[in-house]
Structure formats: C-alpha cells, structure tokens
Amino acid sequence: MSKKSGTQSPQLSIDRQRAAEREVNEAVDHAKRLKAKARDAKKKAKQAKKAAKEASKAARAARKAAEKARRAYKKNVEHAVKDRKKAAKARQPIATPKRTTPSRNEPRSARKRERRVQSPDSGVWEVGEESVDAEVAELTELDSDVPAV
C-alpha cells in the first residue's frame, strides 16, 4: 500500500474546510434573511389585522348611525303627520249662516262694479250743445257773482 491512497493532501482538506465554512456561513445568512422576512410578514399581518379591526369598528358605527337616522326620520314623519292632522282640524270653518253684507277687509267684487257701470243712474256724460247749456244754467245758480261763459 502506498502512502497516497490512505491520506489526503493538506491543501485539499483546507479547501474542503473553507468550502464547508462558506456553506455554513451562507446557510446562516439565508436563515437570518428568512427570519427577517418572517418578522416583516408578522408585522404586516399584525397591521392588516389592526386595520381590519378598525374597519369593522367603523362599519359597525356607520350601521348604528344609519339606524339611528332612520329611527329619527320615522319619528319626525309620524310627528309631521300628527301636526298636519291637527292643523287641518284647526282650519275647518265653523258652520255659520251666509253673510248678507260684504266683508270690510276684502275688496269689492268685479261683478258688482260692472252692474253699477251699466245702470242708467251712474252719471253718464252727455255730449252736445244741450248738455253745455244745462251746465251753464247750473253754474249760474251756484255762483251768481261769477259771469258764465
């Protein structure tokens, strides 16, 4: 047996040792990176969980507010219906006999004015010489000291 077959050269064993150390170091680095990723993932998961919880809380508050608004609206509608009924009852006229004289507060109706205009004793002006003579006679009776024209 020769010496070479049973023993290894010292350079070869050093290379293998360094290669093994490199692999161990790479494995450690890889483990550290994975650990950091896991830590980041846990943080993100925790933040997502917190955000979901807050969103759930906000949604619950919104539902409560909507329900409260619905109840308030319903209550207001019912109250308004009651008020309308009460007002309608208050506006009903009291049964009294029909007025024979016109109201002082309301203006006269147009029909009465039309009838007055059509009536003969409403002071129709006549045009002509006869009417001028009648006016002159009336003037002389009123003021005798003023000469007629």
BELVEN-V653163 format. One record per residue. N is the residue number from 0. RES is the residue in three letters. SS is DSSP state (alpha for helix, beta for strand, coil for the rest). Layout:
n:N res:RES ss:SS
n:N res:RES ss:SS
//
This chain:
n:0 res:MET ss:coil
n:1 res:SER ss:coil
n:2 res:LYS ss:alpha
n:3 res:LYS ss:alpha
n:4 res:SER ss:alpha
n:5 res:GLY ss:alpha
n:6 res:THR ss:coil
n:7 res:GLN ss:coil
n:8 res:SER ss:coil
n:9 res:PRO ss:alpha
n:10 res:GLN ss:alpha
n:11 res:LEU ss:alpha
n:12 res:SER ss:alpha
n:13 res:ILE ss:alpha
n:14 res:ASP ss:alpha
n:15 res:ARG ss:alpha
n:16 res:GLN ss:alpha
n:17 res:ARG ss:alpha
n:18 res:ALA ss:alpha
n:19 res:ALA ss:alpha
n:20 res:GLU ss:alpha
n:21 res:ARG ss:alpha
n:22 res:GLU ss:alpha
n:23 res:VAL ss:alpha
n:24 res:ASN ss:alpha
n:25 res:GLU ss:alpha
n:26 res:ALA ss:alpha
n:27 res:VAL ss:alpha
n:28 res:ASP ss:alpha
n:29 res:HIS ss:alpha
n:30 res:ALA ss:alpha
n:31 res:LYS ss:alpha
n:32 res:ARG ss:alpha
n:33 res:LEU ss:alpha
n:34 res:LYS ss:alpha
n:35 res:ALA ss:alpha
n:36 res:LYS ss:alpha
n:37 res:ALA ss:alpha
n:38 res:ARG ss:alpha
n:39 res:ASP ss:alpha
n:40 res:ALA ss:alpha
n:41 res:LYS ss:alpha
n:42 res:LYS ss:alpha
n:43 res:LYS ss:alpha
n:44 res:ALA ss:alpha
n:45 res:LYS ss:alpha
n:46 res:GLN ss:alpha
n:47 res:ALA ss:alpha
n:48 res:LYS ss:alpha
n:49 res:LYS ss:alpha
n:50 res:ALA ss:alpha
n:51 res:ALA ss:alpha
n:52 res:LYS ss:alpha
n:53 res:GLU ss:alpha
n:54 res:ALA ss:alpha
n:55 res:SER ss:alpha
n:56 res:LYS ss:alpha
n:57 res:ALA ss:alpha
n:58 res:ALA ss:alpha
n:59 res:ARG ss:alpha
n:60 res:ALA ss:alpha
n:61 res:ALA ss:alpha
n:62 res:ARG ss:alpha
n:63 res:LYS ss:alpha
n:64 res:ALA ss:alpha
n:65 res:ALA ss:alpha
n:66 res:GLU ss:alpha
n:67 res:LYS ss:alpha
n:68 res:ALA ss:alpha
n:69 res:ARG ss:alpha
n:70 res:ARG ss:alpha
n:71 res:ALA ss:alpha
n:72 res:TYR ss:alpha
n:73 res:LYS ss:alpha
n:74 res:LYS ss:alpha
n:75 res:ASN ss:alpha
n:76 res:VAL ss:alpha
n:77 res:GLU ss:alpha
n:78 res:HIS ss:alpha
n:79 res:ALA ss:alpha
n:80 res:VAL ss:alpha
n:81 res:LYS ss:alpha
n:82 res:ASP ss:alpha
n:83 res:ARG ss:alpha
n:84 res:LYS ss:alpha
n:85 res:LYS ss:alpha
n:86 res:ALA ss:alpha
n:87 res:ALA ss:alpha
n:88 res:LYS ss:alpha
n:89 res:ALA ss:alpha
n:90 res:ARG ss:alpha
n:91 res:GLN ss:coil
n:92 res:PRO ss:coil
n:93 res:ILE ss:coil
n:94 res:ALA ss:coil
n:95 res:THR ss:coil
n:96 res:PRO ss:coil
n:97 res:LYS ss:coil
n:98 res:ARG ss:coil
n:99 res:THR ss:coil
n:100 res:THR ss:coil
n:101 res:PRO ss:coil
n:102 res:SER ss:coil
n:103 res:ARG ss:coil
n:104 res:ASN ss:coil
n:105 res:GLU ss:coil
n:106 res:PRO ss:coil
n:107 res:ARG ss:coil
n:108 res:SER ss:coil
n:109 res:ALA ss:alpha
n:110 res:ARG ss:alpha
n:111 res:LYS ss:alpha
n:112 res:ARG ss:alpha
n:113 res:GLU ss:alpha
n:114 res:ARG ss:alpha
n:115 res:ARG ss:alpha
n:116 res:VAL ss:alpha
n:117 res:GLN ss:alpha
n:118 res:SER ss:coil
n:119 res:PRO ss:coil
n:120 res:ASP ss:coil
n:121 res:SER ss:coil
n:122 res:GLY ss:coil
n:123 res:VAL ss:coil
n:124 res:TRP ss:coil
n:125 res:GLU ss:coil
n:126 res:VAL ss:coil
n:127 res:GLY ss:coil
n:128 res:GLU ss:alpha
n:129 res:GLU ss:alpha
n:130 res:SER ss:alpha
n:131 res:VAL ss:alpha
n:132 res:ASP ss:alpha
n:133 res:ALA ss:alpha
n:134 res:GLU ss:alpha
n:135 res:VAL ss:alpha
n:136 res:ALA ss:alpha
n:137 res:GLU ss:alpha
n:138 res:LEU ss:alpha
n:139 res:THR ss:alpha
n:140 res:GLU ss:alpha
n:141 res:LEU ss:alpha
n:142 res:ASP ss:coil
n:143 res:SER ss:coil
n:144 res:ASP ss:coil
n:145 res:VAL ss:coil
n:146 res:PRO ss:coil
n:147 res:ALA ss:coil
n:148 res:VAL ss:coil
//
